[in-house]
Amino acid sequence: MTVRLARRLAAPAPGWTARADAVVVGSGIAGLTAALELRTRVPRVLLVTKGELVSGSTVWAQGGIAAALAPTDSPAAHLRDTLVAGVGLCDPRAVEVLVTEGPARVRELVARGAVFDTEPDGALSLTREGGHHADRVAHAGGDATGAEISRALVAQLEAVRADPGIEVIEHALVLDVLTGAPGRDGRPGPVCGVTLHVIGAGSRDGVGAVLAPAVVLATGGIGQVFRSSTNPVQATGDGIAAALRAGATLGDVEFVQFHPTVLWLGAGAKGQLTLVSEAVRGEGAHLVDTDGHRFMPAVHPLAELAPRDVVAKAIVRQLARTGSDHVLLDARHLGADRLRRRFPTIAERLAEHGLDLATDLVPVAPAQHYHSGGVVTDLVGRSTLPGLYAVGEVACTGVHGANRLASNSLLEGLVFAHRAAHNIAHRVESGALRPAEPVERPGAEALVAGAARSRIQRIATDGAGVLRSAAGLAAAAAALAGVRTDAHRAPDGDGSQPVAGPQVAEWETTNVHQVATVLAATAATRRETRGGHLRSDHPDTDDAWLLRVEATLAPDGTLTQHPTPLT
C-alpha cells in the first residue's frame, strides 16, 4: 500500500523569533555534550529541552558506559564485540570511531566532574554486560550511571548560564525543522532552524522560531510508540518525525531493542516500566522459566550474557513453550549485601512493588527499551540535509547495526556529539554553514488527536512489537492509515466540533503516529530475522538482507524506501 505522511505539523504561526549559530534539541548526554562543546567554539548556542535540563533517557541509564579502559582490554576487542552484536549491519568505520575515541571521551567526563565507582586502589570499577567478552562497563552509584553523568554535565552547563553565548529554553517541544528554498533538483533546501512550543511565560512562550544554520537533534528515542517501554514519557519520537518531515533520510527504523528483563507487572501495565539492568545478570543472576528451568545455557555460549536480542528472543520462545507471560530473574545466590551495594536504585524501585532481589524471584519480560535506527548520519553527525545533525539515540550512525551492544549507547552519544560540535564549529567559521530564510514546504499538515495515542500504541505493539509477521504488519499499516490526521478540523458536513486543536498532546501523538507508520512499513520490507527484528514468517537470517533499509518522504509526502548496500 502507498503510505503518505504530512510534511509539517498543524501549528500557529511563530509569535517570536530567536537567532543562533547552532540550536541543540535535547538535554541527555548527547545534547549536553554538544552544547558544552559548541559554547566556546561558535558565538551563540541555544539549547532546547522538552522538560527540565535533568530529564530524558540518560538519567535513567542504569548499567553504565562501555569503553576499553582496562589494561587487559583493547579497542579492537570492543570493536569485535560490537560488530557481533550488530549481526552484520554495523558500519565498521563508525564502530572504529566509537571504540578508539571512547576511552578519551570517558576520561573527559571524569574531568568534567562525573564520579564513577572505583576499586580500593583508585582504578575505575569495571563490570561486564551482555555481548561483552571483557570487563569494560564503567558505572556510577552502583546502578545510577546515567543520573551521575547527567548531574555532572548539567552542573557544567549551570556554571556558564550567565554566559551570553549560550541560552537554555526548558519545557519546549520542537515542532518542525525549518528548511530553505529547495534546490534545482527538487531536493530539500538547507536547514535554517526549528519551530517550537514553549510552555511558560514572558517573551519565550507559545510557538516561536529559532533560526540557525545548524540544528543538532538529540531528542532520544521512540519508546512511547509502544504500550510499554522503559523510556520516559517524553520519548515520543519528536526528533525522528521532524527530520522525516523535513526530508531527511531515516535508516534501520525496524530495529527496535526490547530489553529482556523489564519488571513484569501484569498484562495491563503501560507507560514507563522498571528496568532490571543487564548488569544484574553481569554480576551472576540467572533466568529461569515458570517451571524453574534455567534455559539460557542451552541457547548461547554466553548464557544470560548473550546479546540482548538473543536473550529477548529466547524469553519469547520460552514463554510460548510454557504458556506463561513472564520468566523469573534469580539473583538470590549473590547475597543481600552485594546486591544492595551494587544495585541500590533497582532495589528501591523493586521495593515499591514488594520485591527484593536478595530473597525473591523477580518476574520479568521483554519491553521496548532502545531504538537502534534513526536519522542517517555520517561520521561527524551530519544528516542527508545540509545543516541538520543528529546525535545519540535519534541518530543512525551505523554503530549499532541490527542490535545495540549493552552500554554502547551513552558512549555513542558522547563520542558523536563531540564530533558533531567540532564539525559545526569548523563549518560556521569557514562560512560553509550560513543563515538562510525558511520557506513553507509543500504538502499537507497533520494533527492527530491526543486521545488516539493509546490506540496507536496498541497497534504498534501488536503488529510491530517483539514478534512480527507479514499479516500482523499489514494489519498494523492498515490500522495506522485509518487514524485521522486532521484532528483540528471537523469532518465535512456533519456539523461536529473539531476533535482537538494544536497543542502538546496532539503534536506528540502525531509524531508517535508517523514513527509507528514508518516502523511498520520498514519492518514489512525486511523479510528476515536479524537482531532486534524478529519475523515469525521469516525466522532465519538471510545474507541477501545485508542492507540498510532507508526511508524518506517525497515532496508530496509519499513514503519511499531504499534498501541500500552497506559501504
C-alpha positions, 0 to 999 in steps of 0.5 A, spaced: 500 500 500 502 507 498 503 510 505 503 518 505 505 522 511 504 530 512 510 534 511 509 539 517 505 539 523 498 543 524 501 549 528 500 557 529 504 561 526 511 563 530 509 569 535 517 570 536 523 569 533 530 567 536 537 567 532 543 562 533 549 559 530 547 552 532 540 550 536 541 543 540 534 539 541 535 535 547 538 535 554 541 527 555 548 526 554 548 527 547 545 534 547 549 536 553 555 534 550 554 538 544 552 544 547 558 544 552 562 543 546 559 548 541 559 554 547 566 556 546 567 554 539 561 558 535 558 565 538 551 563 540 548 556 542 541 555 544 539 549 547 532 546 547 529 541 552 522 538 552 522 538 560 527 540 565 535 540 563 535 533 568 530 529 564 530 524 558 533 517 557 540 518 560 538 519 567 535 513 567 541 509 564 542 504 569 548 499 567 553 504 565 558 506 559 562 501 555 569 503 553 576 499 553 579 502 559 582 496 562 589 494 561 587 487 559 582 490 554 583 493 547 579 497 542 579 492 537 576 487 542 570 492 543 570 493 536 569 485 535 564 485 540 560 490 537 560 488 530 557 481 533 552 484 536 550 488 530 549 481 526 552 484 520 549 491 519 554 495 523 558 500 519 565 498 521 568 505 520 563 508 525 564 502 530 572 504 529 570 511 531 566 509 537 571 504 540 578 508 539 575 515 541 571 512 547 576 511 552 578 519 551 571 521 551 570 517 558 576 520 561 573 527 559 567 526 563 571 524 569 574 531 568 568 534 567 566 532 574 562 525 573 564 520 579 564 513 577 565 507 582 572 505 583 576 499 586 580 500 593 586 502 589 583 508 585 582 504 578 575 505 575 570 499 577 569 495 571 563 490 570 561 486 564 554 486 560 551 482 555 555 481 548 561 483 552 567 478 552 571 483 557 570 487 563 569 494 560 562 497 563 564 503 567 558 505 572 556 510 577 552 509 584 552 502 583 546 502 578 545 510 577 550 511 571 546 515 567 543 520 573 551 521 575 553 523 568 547 527 567 548 531 574 555 532 572 554 535 565 548 539 567 552 542 573 557 544 567 552 547 563 549 551 570 556 554 571 556 558 564 548 560 564 550 567 565 554 566 559 551 570 553 553 565 548 549 560 550 541 560 552 537 554 555 529 554 553 526 548 558 519 545 557 519 546 549 517 541 544 520 542 537 515 542 532 518 542 525 525 543 522 525 549 518 528 548 511 530 553 505 528 554 498 529 547 495 534 546 490 534 545 482 533 538 483 527 538 487 531 536 493 530 539 500 533 546 501 538 547 507 536 547 514 535 554 517 532 552 524 526 549 528 519 551 530 517 550 537 512 550 543 514 553 549 510 552 555 511 558 560 511 565 560 514 572 558 517 573 551 519 565 550 512 562 550 507 559 545 510 557 538 516 561 536 522 560 531 529 559 532 533 560 526 540 557 525 544 554 520 545 548 524 540 544 528 543 538 532 537 533 534 538 529 540 531 528 542 532 520 544 528 515 542 521 512 540 519 508 546 512 511 547 510 508 540 509 502 544 504 500 550 510 499 554 517 501 554 522 503 559 523 510 556 520 516 559 514 519 557 517 524 553 520 519 548 515 520 543 519 520 537 519 528 536 526 528 533 525 522 528 518 525 525 521 532 524 527 530 520 522 525 516 518 531 515 523 535 513 526 530 508 531 527 511 533 520 510 531 515 516 535 508 516 534 501 520 527 504 523 525 496 524 530 495 529 527 496 535 531 493 542 526 490 547 530 489 553 529 482 556 528 483 563 523 489 564 519 488 571 513 484 569 507 487 572 501 484 569 498 484 562 495 491 563 501 495 565 503 501 560 507 507 560 514 507 563 516 500 566 522 498 571 528 496 568 532 490 571 539 492 568 543 487 564 548 488 569 544 484 574 545 478 570 553 481 569 554 480 576 551 472 576 543 472 576 540 467 572 533 466 568 529 461 569 522 459 566 515 458 570 517 451 571 524 453 574 528 451 568 534 455 567 534 455 559 539 460 557 545 455 557 542 451 552 541 457 547 548 461 547 555 460 549 554 466 553 548 464 557 544 470 560 550 474 557 548 473 550 546 479 546 540 482 548 536 480 542 538 473 543 536 473 550 529 477 548 528 472 543 529 466 547 524 469 553 519 469 547 520 462 545 520 460 552 514 463 554 510 460 548 513 453 550 510 454 557 504 458 556 506 463 561 507 471 560 513 472 564 520 468 566 523 469 573 530 473 574 534 469 580 539 473 583 538 470 590 545 466 590 549 473 590 547 475 597 543 481 600 549 485 601 552 485 594 546 486 591 544 492 595 551 495 594 551 494 587 544 495 585 541 500 590 536 504 585 533 497 582 532 495 589 528 501 591 524 501 585 523 493 586 521 495 593 515 499 591 512 493 588 514 488 594 520 485 591 527 484 593 532 481 589 536 478 595 530 473 597 525 473 591 524 471 584 523 477 580 518 476 574 520 479 568 519 480 560 521 483 554 519 491 553 521 496 548 527 499 551 532 502 545 531 504 538 537 502 534 535 506 527 534 513 526 536 519 522 542 517 517 548 520 519 555 520 517 561 520 521 561 527 524 553 527 525 551 530 519 544 528 516 542 527 508 540 535 509 545 540 509 545 543 516 541 538 520 545 533 525 543 528 529 546 525 535 545 519 540 539 515 540 535 519 534 541 518 530 543 512 525 550 512 525 551 505 523 554 503 530 549 499 532 547 495 526 541 490 527 542 490 535 545 495 540 551 492 544 549 493 552 552 500 554 554 502 547 549 507 547 551 513 552 558 512 549 555 513 542 552 519 544 558 522 547 563 520 542 558 523 536 556 529 539 563 531 540 564 530 533 558 533 531 560 540 535 567 540 532 564 539 525 559 545 526 564 549 529 569 548 523 563 549 518 560 556 521 567 559 521 569 557 514 562 560 512 560 553 509 554 553 514 550 560 513 543 563 515 538 562 510 530 564 510 525 558 511 520 557 506 513 553 507 514 546 504 509 543 500 504 538 502 499 537 507 499 538 515 497 533 520 494 533 527 492 527 530 488 527 536 491 526 543 486 521 545 488 516 539 495 515 542 493 509 546 490 506 540 496 507 536 500 504 541 496 498 541 497 497 534 504 498 534 505 493 539 501 488 536 503 488 529 510 491 530 512 489 537 517 483 539 514 478 534 512 480 527 509 477 521 507 479 514 499 479 516 500 482 523 504 488 519 499 489 514 494 489 519 498 494 523 499 499 516 492 498 515 490 500 522 495 506 522 492 509 515 485 509 518 487 514 524 485 521 522 490 526 521 486 532 521 484 532 528 483 540 528 478 540 523 471 537 523 469 532 518 465 535 512 458 536 513 456 533 519 456 539 523 461 536 529 466 540 533 473 539 531 476 533 535 482 537 538 486 543 536 494 544 536 497 543 542 502 538 546 498 532 546 496 532 539 503 534 536 506 528 540 501 523 538 502 525 531 509 524 531 508 517 535 503 516 529 508 517 523 514 513 527 509 507 528 507 508 520 514 508 518 516 502 523 511 498 520 512 499 513 520 498 514 519 492 518 514 489 512 520 490 507 525 486 511 523 479 510 528 476 515 530 475 522 536 479 524 537 482 531 532 486 534 527 484 528 524 478 529 519 475 523 515 469 525 514 468 517 521 469 516 525 466 522 532 465 519 537 470 517 538 471 510 545 474 507 541 477 501 538 482 507 545 485 508 542 492 507 540 498 510 533 499 509 532 507 508 526 511 508 524 518 506 518 522 504 517 525 497 515 532 496 508 530 496 509 526 502 509 519 499 513 514 503 519 511 499 524 506 501 531 504 499 534 498 501 541 500 500 548 496 500 552 497 506 559 501 504 
